[in-house]
Structure formats: C-alpha cells, structure tokens
Amino acid sequence: MPHATQHADIAAAELDTALRGGPFHVALRAAIAARGLPLQRVQHHLSRYGVKVGVTSLSYWQQGARRPQRPESLRAVRALEEILQLPEESLIRLLADADGVATTGRPAGRSYRSFVAASGVLERLLAELEAPLDGGLHTLGHHERVRVGARRELLGRESHHIVRAHRDGVDRFVAVHHGDPGCTPERMTVRALENCRTGRVRWHHDTGVLVAELLFDVRLRAGDTFLFRYDIEDGTAGVSHEYVRGFGLAGGQYALQVRFDEGALPVRCHRFTQHSAAAPRSGRQELALSDRHHSVHLVEPRVRSGMVGIGWDWE
C-alpha cells in the first residue's frame, strides 16, 4: 500500500498536469483532492469570501456537468484559486482556453476570457448607473440592424425594442454594447431615435464595454407597453467577424440583420447559438447573402437564455 506521502505526491502530480492541460473540471477536481477538502468545507471557505455557491453546483463543476458562467460563479472561481492555493488565473485560464481556440481557419470568436472580464466590468458600470439587473421591463420584440463597413469594420447597430413594464415607475432602459477587440468605446456615439433620449453613458476602454441610459418620455405603469429606438455608432475597431447577442432571461421575438458594404462582401455567413459563454457553439446554419441588399438575418420567435449570433468569413 502506498504511504500517505506517496498519495500526496501522486495527487500533486495529477494537479500539476491538470492545471497545465485542463480541462477545467479535471483541474478543479484534482485541486480539491490535493487539498483533501470535502465540498462542504470548500463551500464554507467560499462563504468567508462573501461568495455563495451550493455544494451541488461545486459537484457539477468538478464533474464537468456544468461550467461557471454567471458573475457570482466567476468570482467563486477566483476565490477557489486562493482557497485551494493555486496560481492566480490558473482556473480562469482553463475556462478561457476552452472557448478561445480557432477551429475554422479564421480568428476565433470572442474568447471566454473576454466575456469573464466584460461581465465584471458590466456589473460595475451598471452599479454606477444604479441600474438593477431586472430593469422592470419584459421584452416582447427586439430587432437589431448591424452595419459592417467598407473596411470590414463594425460600423454600428440600430435597435428597435418593444417592451412591457412589469412594475410601476419604469422610465428608462440601459443599453449594453460590447465592441470588437481593439475598439475605442470613448469614441462611440449613442443616439436616441424614437420615444427616448440619451442619458448617462459609461464605458471601459480595455474590454470595449459601453452602457447607456435611454430615458423614456413617460413613466410606465405595470402592464404598459412601450416602443423605442436607438443607435450606437461604432467603427472604432479592425476587421469584424461576427455579432453576438446574449440573453439573461427568456423573452419575446428577436431578429438580427447584418448588412455589408457592397464593396466588402463576405464569402460565407452562418448563424449559431451558444447556451453560455463557456459552452461550445451549436446550431450552425449557413445563411445566403441577399444580392440586392447585401444582408443576412436570423429570427428567434421566442428567445431562450443564452447567446445567438451571426458569423462571417472574408476571403
């Protein structure tokens, strides 16, 4: 029978291998085993960091049945790195690596690491605007028109929202825009187009996240419906390869149209879905570019929690 020191050496070697090569759930399981901590103790340590995670969730994470994705869960992963005495960013890196590898010969989509960073930034920006995650509005319909310019850049997007208030006193909507890598959010412009006016605007340069208040002309009562339109002028980054929209909650209809400059047309376009930023992409379907308007589109009759988008390939 191996001695306790031999068991410890084996556990340490397995942990070292898992941290270098992943995947995330194997590394987490090896780290917990190497420290000899039952999940109840791990949960207790997390609570001392001010992070609430259930034992069931921890078990799912180390089995690979689920992946941390919400801001609270990602804070837990960072706390686990300290609790389990792991190198900083070691677990977060494995989550990022799992979603940031190109497999199609073109640059990969925005990596999990960028979504992790952006989610924390978004929380802080929303807090500055005193905007709760539940803004009191249910989306009945959302139509986005995305424009891609002659330099193959994301020029901007126009959004048309149809919403219903589910509490009294709602008088604003907070728009979120996540520009392409290398964008300059401080140079972007937010324009209120119909039934609203632009309020406070905040941004974070490193992640390319911008949030903006759209102030309504009326104060809604529970049950009231409202329509409004706004536009975000971007054009500050390099070549664009996709546009992705995330949904925290299920909602109404969503339509996305991407229109290209006639002098810069992609060779292929496709739609895709993703259950979360940490999950693999699925539901790939080729989209035909219209000859006259140089555009493609998708329609989700009823959106579900997760992400949906359109990607394209250049020559």
Stockholm file with secondary structure:
# STOCKHOLM 1.0

chainA/1-315         MPHATQHADIAAAELDTALRGGPFHVALRAAIAARGLPLQRVQHHLSRYGVKVGVTSLSYWQQGARRPQRPESLRAVRALEEILQLPEESLIRLLADADGVATTGRPAGRSYRSFVAASGVLERLLAELEAPLDGGLHTLGHHERVRVGARRELLGRESHHIVRAHRDGVDRFVAVHHGDPGCTPERMTVRALENCRTGRVRWHHDTGVLVAELLFDVRLRAGDTFLFRYDIEDGTAGVSHEYVRGFGLAGGQYALQVRFDEGALPVRCHRFTQHSAAAPRSGRQELALSDRHHSVHLVEPRVRSGMVGIGWDWE
#=GR chainA/1-315 SS CCCHHHHHHHHHHHHHHHHHHCCHHHHHHHHHHHHTCCHHHHHHHHHHTTCCCCHHHHHHHHHTSCCCCSHHHHHHHHHHHHHTTCCTTHHHHHHHHHHCCCCSSSCCCSCHHHHHHHHHHHHHHHHHTTCCSSCSEEEEEEEEEEEECTTSCEEEEEEEEEEEESSTTEEEEEEEEECCTTCCGGGCEEEEEESEEEEEEEEETTTTEEEEEEEEEEEECTTCEEEEEEEEECCCSSCCCEEEEEESSCCSEEEEEEEECTTSCCSEEEEEEESSTTSCEEEEEEECCCTTTCEEEEEESSCCSEEEEEEEECC
#=GC SS_cons         CCCHHHHHHHHHHHHHHHHHHCCHHHHHHHHHHHHTCCHHHHHHHHHHTTCCCCHHHHHHHHHTSCCCCSHHHHHHHHHHHHHTTCCTTHHHHHHHHHHCCCCSSSCCCSCHHHHHHHHHHHHHHHHHTTCCSSCSEEEEEEEEEEEECTTSCEEEEEEEEEEEESSTTEEEEEEEEECCTTCCGGGCEEEEEESEEEEEEEEETTTTEEEEEEEEEEEECTTCEEEEEEEEECCCSSCCCEEEEEESSCCSEEEEEEEECTTSCCSEEEEEEESSTTSCEEEEEEECCCTTTCEEEEEESSCCSEEEEEEEECC
//
